[in-house]
Amino acid sequence: MIKNFDIAVVGSGAAGIAAAVAAGRAGCSTVLLDQKSGPGGTGGFSGLTTLCGLYDDEGNMLNNGFTQEFAESLRESDPLKMGHVWVLPYRPARFREAAQQMLAATNNVRAQWNARVTDVQTESNRINCLNGFKVRAVIDCTGTAEVARAVHAECLATDENTQAPAHLFPLHNVKRDLTTTAAAAQVMLPLARAGFPPLSFQPSLEADVAMIKFTGSAEQIPLLIDFLRRNVSGFEHCATPTTQFIPANRAGRMIVGEYLLTGADVLGARKFPDVVARCAWPVEQWNPEGKVQLRYLPQHEHYDIPARCLRAAAISNLFMAGKTISADVDAIASARVMGCCLATGAAAGKLAAEWLHSSDKE
Ligand SMILES: Cc1cc2nc3c(=O)[nH]c(=O)nc-3n(C[C@H](O)[C@H](O)[C@H](O)COP(=O)(O)OP(=O)(O)OC[C@H]3O[C@@H](n4cnc5c(N)ncnc54)[C@H](O)[C@@H]3O)c2cc1C
């Protein structure tokens, strides 16, 4: 028997979790699909430990509603100021657990894991079926616009020259303070002198754990760990992680919507009448050598993301959130951080529900 749903949300990272909960809370029967075995996406599975994009440069939360609720449920320590920006340290296991709990507590949402999106069918400019389900609206939260690609909707892509992938992994049993820039620099300097590609340390909520973001290759990681053990005090007894080293992908694909958010909008802190989410994160680009370039908004400012960036231009019932919103490569280099993905996800869930309610009245 074919099952009918009001809304299909594809992808269950920060954006998809928020979109499914918002759609369910708005009374829409919702199916959430992900190729992985559970919710979390990059935020839950890659080893990240800092939620960026939640705050302005004074530490004020930029988006309320689901974004704030989810951040509160992750919160085990105060937000941290890192240079000009504020981040919320979190544990990836807690991210996955909070997502599971919120989805389970939401009426109308059914999740399907280990389900790659397939068999997307359209009729008169609308998606009416995917994975054997009849659907009335779809929210693409795959990060790489897999639904849009299946229906040949116009997309833009970032690439690894400005959004280079990185390895994220923990080193246990590290007896050294890495919490300040100066303390981390004392470890990074000998590594750079030895010719290793750049790495950085993420704040960790676990004692004696150094969380590492490394832009080099998987083959270089055992050499890096060996170098740290031999040459840097506090790392003598650090344990080699048992997990496979798989790089996390920053690059994604954006679906062209009714409006394309630009880098100039971001850096000019532009405001829109149809605002649905706000962000103040800098434009953050990483080259393949591991060098980061950060371009900041004016002091104390944020930019708006309009509803039009969450509605596909070509397919009338396709919405998007997270890394797939309608944005150019500079704008998404800011808007891809998880705080912003949560906000656009929640907004896309609500927009899709409102669109369905208004088409019911017609
Ligand atoms: C190296 C690196 C460091 C980063 N550092 C930070 C940081 O410190 N803080 C921060 O806030 N952000 C950081 N980010 C950015 C952030 O993690 C991502 O941009 C954000 O998590 C994207 O969320 P999303 O929900 O749009 O997509 P994702 O989290 O990527 O979720 C997409 C989901 O879609 C599913 N999916 C994909 N294709 C299919 C398909 N065909 N069928 C079914 N399901 C599918 C995937 O399994 C996945 O679960 C970093 C990213 C990287 C790669």
The ligand as an SDF file (V2000), in Angstrom:
LIG
                    3D

 53 58  0  0  0  0  0  0  0  0999 V2000
   35.5510   20.0080    8.4360 C   0  0  0  0  0  0  0  0  0  0  0  0
   34.3240   20.7480    8.8580 C   0  0  0  0  0  0  0  0  0  0  0  0
   34.3530   21.5430    9.9720 C   0  0  0  0  0  0  0  0  0  0  0  0
   33.2030   22.2430   10.3620 C   0  0  0  0  0  0  0  0  0  0  0  0
   33.2400   22.9610   11.5200 N   0  0  0  0  0  0  0  0  0  0  0  0
   32.0620   23.4550   12.0050 C   0  0  0  0  0  0  0  0  0  0  0  0
   32.0000   23.9590   13.3360 C   0  0  0  0  0  0  0  0  0  0  0  0
   32.9860   23.9340   14.0790 O   0  0  0  0  0  0  0  0  0  0  0  0
   30.7890   24.4390   13.7690 N   0  0  0  0  0  0  0  0  0  0  0  0
   29.6690   24.4940   12.9680 C   0  0  0  0  0  0  0  0  0  0  0  0
   28.6130   24.9590   13.4210 O   0  0  0  0  0  0  0  0  0  0  0  0
   29.7180   24.0080   11.7080 N   0  0  0  0  0  0  0  0  0  0  0  0
   30.8680   23.4600   11.2230 C   0  0  0  0  0  0  0  0  0  0  0  0
   30.9070   22.9000    9.9840 N   0  0  0  0  0  0  0  0  0  0  0  0
   29.7400   23.0660    9.0730 C   0  0  0  0  0  0  0  0  0  0  0  0
   28.5610   22.2260    9.4670 C   0  0  0  0  0  0  0  0  0  0  0  0
   28.9360   21.0830   10.1690 O   0  0  0  0  0  0  0  0  0  0  0  0
   27.7100   21.7950    8.2550 C   0  0  0  0  0  0  0  0  0  0  0  0
   27.6980   22.7660    7.2520 O   0  0  0  0  0  0  0  0  0  0  0  0
   26.2920   21.5630    8.7480 C   0  0  0  0  0  0  0  0  0  0  0  0
   26.3280   20.5660    9.7650 O   0  0  0  0  0  0  0  0  0  0  0  0
   25.3870   21.1570    7.6080 C   0  0  0  0  0  0  0  0  0  0  0  0
   24.1450   20.7630    8.1290 O   0  0  0  0  0  0  0  0  0  0  0  0
   23.0210   20.2170    7.1510 P   0  0  0  0  0  0  0  0  0  0  0  0
   21.9150   19.7890    8.0120 O   0  0  0  0  0  0  0  0  0  0  0  0
   22.7730   21.1990    6.0650 O   0  0  0  0  0  0  0  0  0  0  0  0
   23.6960   18.9630    6.4010 O   0  0  0  0  0  0  0  0  0  0  0  0
   24.3920   17.6670    6.9860 P   0  0  0  0  0  0  0  0  0  0  0  0
   24.6740   17.7630    8.4290 O   0  0  0  0  0  0  0  0  0  0  0  0
   25.5180   17.3610    6.0520 O   0  0  0  0  0  0  0  0  0  0  0  0
   23.2520   16.5590    6.8340 O   0  0  0  0  0  0  0  0  0  0  0  0
   22.8820   16.0500    5.5870 C   0  0  0  0  0  0  0  0  0  0  0  0
   22.1900   14.7050    5.8350 C   0  0  0  0  0  0  0  0  0  0  0  0
   21.6410   14.2780    4.5800 O   0  0  0  0  0  0  0  0  0  0  0  0
   21.8640   12.8900    4.4610 C   0  0  0  0  0  0  0  0  0  0  0  0
   21.8930   12.5840    3.0290 N   0  0  0  0  0  0  0  0  0  0  0  0
   22.7730   13.0440    2.0960 C   0  0  0  0  0  0  0  0  0  0  0  0
   22.4830   12.5240    0.9020 N   0  0  0  0  0  0  0  0  0  0  0  0
   21.4030   11.7240    1.0770 C   0  0  0  0  0  0  0  0  0  0  0  0
   20.6380   10.9040    0.1930 C   0  0  0  0  0  0  0  0  0  0  0  0
   20.9540   10.7810   -1.1190 N   0  0  0  0  0  0  0  0  0  0  0  0
   19.5780   10.2120    0.6970 N   0  0  0  0  0  0  0  0  0  0  0  0
   19.2610   10.3030    2.0330 C   0  0  0  0  0  0  0  0  0  0  0  0
   19.9670   11.0580    2.9100 N   0  0  0  0  0  0  0  0  0  0  0  0
   21.0150   11.7680    2.4290 C   0  0  0  0  0  0  0  0  0  0  0  0
   23.2200   12.6790    5.1210 C   0  0  0  0  0  0  0  0  0  0  0  0
   23.3470   11.3250    5.5350 O   0  0  0  0  0  0  0  0  0  0  0  0
   23.1630   13.6340    6.2940 C   0  0  0  0  0  0  0  0  0  0  0  0
   22.6510   13.0130    7.4630 O   0  0  0  0  0  0  0  0  0  0  0  0
   32.0230   22.1670    9.5800 C   0  0  0  0  0  0  0  0  0  0  0  0
   31.9790   21.3320    8.4690 C   0  0  0  0  0  0  0  0  0  0  0  0
   33.1090   20.6030    8.1240 C   0  0  0  0  0  0  0  0  0  0  0  0
   33.0190   19.6690    6.9860 C   0  0  0  0  0  0  0  0  0  0  0  0
  1  2  1  0
  2  3  1  0
  2 52  2  0
  3  4  2  0
  4  5  1  0
  4 50  1  0
  5  6  2  0
  6  7  1  0
  6 13  1  0
  7  8  2  0
  7  9  1  0
  9 10  1  0
 10 11  2  0
 10 12  1  0
 12 13  2  0
 13 14  1  0
 14 15  1  0
 14 50  1  0
 15 16  1  0
 16 17  1  0
 16 18  1  0
 18 19  1  0
 18 20  1  0
 20 21  1  0
 20 22  1  0
 22 23  1  0
 23 24  1  0
 24 25  2  0
 24 26  1  0
 24 27  1  0
 27 28  1  0
 28 29  2  0
 28 30  1  0
 28 31  1  0
 31 32  1  0
 32 33  1  0
 33 34  1  0
 33 48  1  0
 34 35  1  0
 35 36  1  0
 35 46  1  0
 36 37  1  0
 36 45  1  0
 37 38  2  0
 38 39  1  0
 39 40  1  0
 39 45  2  0
 40 41  1  0
 40 42  2  0
 42 43  1  0
 43 44  2  0
 44 45  1  0
 46 47  1  0
 46 48  1  0
 48 49  1  0
 50 51  2  0
 51 52  1  0
 52 53  1  0
M  END
$$$$
